[in-house]
Amino acid sequence: MPISDLSGAELIGTSLSFLLTLMTLSYFLGDNLLFRLAAHLFVGAAAGYAGAVAWSGVLRPRLVAPLLSGGAARDPLILVPVLLAVLMLFKLSPSLARYGNISMGFLVGVGAAVAVGGAVTGTLLPQMQATMDLSGARTTEILAGAPASVIAVERVFDGVVILLGTIATLVYFHFGARPGPVTSAARPALIAPVAAAGQVFIAITFGAMFAGAMAASVAILGDRLQFLWSFLDQVLRVITLPQGAP
Amino acid sequence: MADLRCRMCGKANPDTRQECEFCGARLSPLNVRQGGDSAPGGIRQGSSGQLQEEESQGWLARLREQAAKDQKEENDEEDEGENEEPAPDWLNRLRLYDEREPAAPAVEDPSGPEPDWLSRIPTRASQEGTGPAEPFAETPGQAENSSREAEEGDWLSRLHKKMELEESRPESEPAPPFAPESRRRIESLLEGETVPLPEPPPETPDWLASIREKVAAQPEPEPFSEIPDWLISSRAPDSIPTGTVEAPVAGVPAWLAGAGQPAENDGTSEAAASPADLETTPGQEPAAPRPVSQPPEPASEKARDVVPGAMPDWLAGMRPQELARLGEGDSDLVDEHAEWSGPLAGMRGILRAEPVIALPQKPNVARTRLEVSDLQNARAELLRGLVEDEIRQIPARARKRVWLPLERWLVSLALIVAVLAPIVLGTATLPRPDTIAPETLAVGDLINQLPPSAPVLVAFEYDPASIGELDLAGEAVVDHLMVRGARLVTLSTRPAGAGLALRLFEPLAIANNYLYGENYVHLGFVAGEGAGLSAMARNLPATAPADFAGNPAWSQPALGGIDSLADFALVVVISATPEGVRQWLEQAKPAAGPTPFVAVISAGAEPLVRPYYEGSPSQLAGLIAGVFGAGGYEQLTERPGEALARWDAYGYGVLAASVILLLGLVLHGAAGALSRNQASRPS
């Protein structure tokens, strides 16, 4: 949208975005006051926005409004979150912080139970099953139209690589060692080569993650540079636009 | 019979009484006092307070003076005393006993200087020896025996009478000298000569008889040279005063009385430590001279020869500190503690064991020389070097020249130029993706297969920091969904994600003529992250009863026929992190049934999310990762958007980053090899 079509608030917001983007990019010159100021503003704005959303989307409609409208008489269970929330406020005082442990215990307990249960049924068991499955469904999908022999070889190769990669990576995290007669403690002879192979798989994984993070950073850099260029281009056009021209 | 004078009323009482018959005060105390007065509670008759005080200053000296002044009178009395007053029975028994027993060997008086603090002990003992001292451990029964024996010792009474006469005599009147016989007897007493012991009388108590039998059965005491070393070492040179056994005092053993003799007596006092001296009493005939290593000198000559000398260093080190201070300071503060148990019971001024045992003192640590091996010495040198390095003052270095972060500037400049140049120039030099990834194709196929007005749930699980990447793919997918006419329901488990959803939806809704409430609804923020997702999967209307604006959501047409996640035809999760996708798959996927899930993720999250797509059975039906996936999807839907518009900028930026990485790898590798080469080159 051209800045000439923006309202006053939108124009101010866009201008602030331009300045804050420049302040953030000033970090390439080194750590400086402008970068810190932009970072603090970003953190503060994000926290304030999150608080506002939590109030308007959760606390007010689902806790305060029912209490004010007599919802406690209809549903006394609404007092339970009220009590837990009040106990949580005791955490602000060091002398009364122990009373907030009830709320914290409730939150941590529920969160841990949900996370562990979901991890076992949603990640651990399916991934174990996928590791043991050498059918290579995706390989067949990728190599659709290829000869059957090629698909079979590729399927076996994928299965072996996945199996070896999984085992080697798990073995790498076996840190048991035995002290040698002369040298210091070292991995057992059977564990060491497998762990080395696992280290290679881990390095490849970290390399892939770094490449993805770098690609994402380049994409975000392109977005910000395009924003800056667009803003400057439109400002220059407004400035250089002759008076009375459409 | 001697009388006891009450200390309270001053009246005389028979010494057989324990309490004063006039005032009822106890005459003999239960315990001997700690002070210098060693007399019992009652004062013996004939000894006034003045006499007692004078006696405490050396009654033996006065006895000699008195003997010199009143010799004639003393001769008469001595003759009468020898003829008319026979020796007491117990003294006669002691003489007989001593005659049977060989004389105990006298111990040579060790030569050498005597310390002051040791010499004061016998001196004070002699000063306190004026009154009859009783041993501390003496029981009441023994006290009666002692008084009975003292009653028999009339010679002491005579001595007291002489002293009283001396006191009543004017100072100017010369005292009559001792008769020769008396002088000889007194000198023999002072020299400690033993007397034969008499046979025990029939009325001797059993306990005393048993003691005598034991003493008689004991072998002859070994000479001093065979005394155990510990005993020798415990006796400092010249620490034991010389002298002979003094006149018997009631209840005071002869060896204790000998301890109170002045140093002017001869050196035979060591024999007082031998058991034979226990039976040595005054008034007896001198026994055979005891064997000594050196011939004893006359008492007067030896007394003159004894000169206090300096204390040896080893002995000074062993001396208790308290006593050392006393010796250096006020001599009146000498320890007057009287031993109350053991063989030294009743003695005063002895070396006390308590300061050595109970009081804190310098530990007696054996000083040994460490045997240090070469390895230990080398380690000690290393440690010393480390410590010296720590305390060594390092001169301030010259201020290092500040280098500009040229490397950072070069990298930043190269990236900015590589990304910005295609944007400014508006070029499209890089080829567009003509091969679409299978996971991206899967997403397009799923959306293309959706029936008209199919409900689709879109979750925005990212923050504003990721909009530069995820908005590209999100816009492509949402635009495709709007093209397909799907009813869209949006939400987020992140507070910022709810606002980002509106930011992305509104321009596309305007472009595709989508109406809020009829074609799409924004449920906003769902609190609780994983727990909120789990609750939403079980009961979606209860978890999100209102939309982002606070209006009732489930009465709007866009949510018609939807009661749970299973009612949606597709679930799209747009997440910047692997955790966002994983939470949806772990908490919501089991409750969604056959509803397919697809993910639009950041390129950095792809390695950790792809296993959910590659698995068999796969938990993700499709996957779009980063700008590359967004460009391919726009290419697939033939609706070019922002992803393809930034394709060159993205491509050149990634190329520049790759080149910089390779250059950095080469340069740093070369620098490392060069430095290793220089380090290995001999200087």
HADDOCK unambig.tbl for C-alpha pairs under 7 A between the chains (distance, minus, plus):
assign (segid A and resid 28 and name CA) (segid B and resid 408 and name CA) 6.65 0.50 0.50
assign (segid A and resid 28 and name CA) (segid B and resid 409 and name CA) 6.48 0.50 0.50
assign (segid A and resid 28 and name CA) (segid B and resid 412 and name CA) 6.27 0.50 0.50
assign (segid A and resid 29 and name CA) (segid B and resid 409 and name CA) 6.73 0.50 0.50
assign (segid A and resid 50 and name CA) (segid B and resid 495 and name CA) 4.92 0.50 0.50
assign (segid A and resid 50 and name CA) (segid B and resid 496 and name CA) 6.20 0.50 0.50
assign (segid A and resid 53 and name CA) (segid B and resid 495 and name CA) 5.89 0.50 0.50
assign (segid A and resid 54 and name CA) (segid B and resid 495 and name CA) 6.95 0.50 0.50
assign (segid A and resid 57 and name CA) (segid B and resid 525 and name CA) 6.40 0.50 0.50
assign (segid A and resid 57 and name CA) (segid B and resid 548 and name CA) 6.70 0.50 0.50
assign (segid A and resid 57 and name CA) (segid B and resid 550 and name CA) 6.99 0.50 0.50
assign (segid A and resid 111 and name CA) (segid B and resid 531 and name CA) 6.43 0.50 0.50
assign (segid A and resid 114 and name CA) (segid B and resid 530 and name CA) 6.86 0.50 0.50
assign (segid A and resid 114 and name CA) (segid B and resid 531 and name CA) 6.21 0.50 0.50
assign (segid A and resid 115 and name CA) (segid B and resid 530 and name CA) 6.93 0.50 0.50
assign (segid A and resid 118 and name CA) (segid B and resid 586 and name CA) 4.63 0.50 0.50
assign (segid A and resid 118 and name CA) (segid B and resid 587 and name CA) 5.68 0.50 0.50
assign (segid A and resid 119 and name CA) (segid B and resid 586 and name CA) 6.15 0.50 0.50
assign (segid A and resid 121 and name CA) (segid B and resid 586 and name CA) 6.90 0.50 0.50
assign (segid A and resid 122 and name CA) (segid B and resid 585 and name CA) 6.22 0.50 0.50
assign (segid A and resid 122 and name CA) (segid B and resid 586 and name CA) 4.11 0.50 0.50
assign (segid A and resid 123 and name CA) (segid B and resid 586 and name CA) 6.66 0.50 0.50
assign (segid A and resid 127 and name CA) (segid B and resid 615 and name CA) 6.69 0.50 0.50
assign (segid A and resid 130 and name CA) (segid B and resid 615 and name CA) 4.81 0.50 0.50
assign (segid A and resid 130 and name CA) (segid B and resid 616 and name CA) 5.03 0.50 0.50
assign (segid A and resid 133 and name CA) (segid B and resid 616 and name CA) 6.98 0.50 0.50
assign (segid A and resid 137 and name CA) (segid B and resid 616 and name CA) 6.84 0.50 0.50
assign (segid A and resid 138 and name CA) (segid B and resid 614 and name CA) 6.41 0.50 0.50
assign (segid A and resid 142 and name CA) (segid B and resid 438 and name CA) 6.78 0.50 0.50
assign (segid A and resid 208 and name CA) (segid B and resid 607 and name CA) 6.53 0.50 0.50
assign (segid A and resid 209 and name CA) (segid B and resid 604 and name CA) 5.52 0.50 0.50
assign (segid A and resid 209 and name CA) (segid B and resid 607 and name CA) 6.07 0.50 0.50
assign (segid A and resid 210 and name CA) (segid B and resid 604 and name CA) 6.99 0.50 0.50
assign (segid A and resid 212 and name CA) (segid B and resid 603 and name CA) 4.49 0.50 0.50
assign (segid A and resid 212 and name CA) (segid B and resid 604 and name CA) 3.78 0.50 0.50
assign (segid A and resid 213 and name CA) (segid B and resid 603 and name CA) 6.34 0.50 0.50
assign (segid A and resid 213 and name CA) (segid B and resid 604 and name CA) 4.06 0.50 0.50
assign (segid A and resid 215 and name CA) (segid B and resid 603 and name CA) 6.43 0.50 0.50
assign (segid A and resid 215 and name CA) (segid B and resid 654 and name CA) 6.24 0.50 0.50
assign (segid A and resid 216 and name CA) (segid B and resid 469 and name CA) 6.37 0.50 0.50
assign (segid A and resid 216 and name CA) (segid B and resid 602 and name CA) 6.48 0.50 0.50
assign (segid A and resid 216 and name CA) (segid B and resid 603 and name CA) 5.58 0.50 0.50
assign (segid A and resid 216 and name CA) (segid B and resid 604 and name CA) 6.25 0.50 0.50
assign (segid A and resid 216 and name CA) (segid B and resid 626 and name CA) 6.64 0.50 0.50
assign (segid A and resid 218 and name CA) (segid B and resid 650 and name CA) 6.42 0.50 0.50
assign (segid A and resid 218 and name CA) (segid B and resid 653 and name CA) 5.94 0.50 0.50
assign (segid A and resid 218 and name CA) (segid B and resid 654 and name CA) 6.46 0.50 0.50
assign (segid A and resid 219 and name CA) (segid B and resid 468 and name CA) 6.40 0.50 0.50
assign (segid A and resid 219 and name CA) (segid B and resid 469 and name CA) 5.59 0.50 0.50
assign (segid A and resid 219 and name CA) (segid B and resid 627 and name CA) 6.82 0.50 0.50
assign (segid A and resid 219 and name CA) (segid B and resid 650 and name CA) 5.78 0.50 0.50
assign (segid A and resid 220 and name CA) (segid B and resid 468 and name CA) 4.48 0.50 0.50
assign (segid A and resid 220 and name CA) (segid B and resid 469 and name CA) 5.67 0.50 0.50
assign (segid A and resid 222 and name CA) (segid B and resid 419 and name CA) 5.79 0.50 0.50
assign (segid A and resid 222 and name CA) (segid B and resid 649 and name CA) 6.29 0.50 0.50
assign (segid A and resid 222 and name CA) (segid B and resid 650 and name CA) 6.48 0.50 0.50
assign (segid A and resid 223 and name CA) (segid B and resid 468 and name CA) 5.10 0.50 0.50
assign (segid A and resid 225 and name CA) (segid B and resid 420 and name CA) 6.24 0.50 0.50
assign (segid A and resid 226 and name CA) (segid B and resid 423 and name CA) 6.40 0.50 0.50
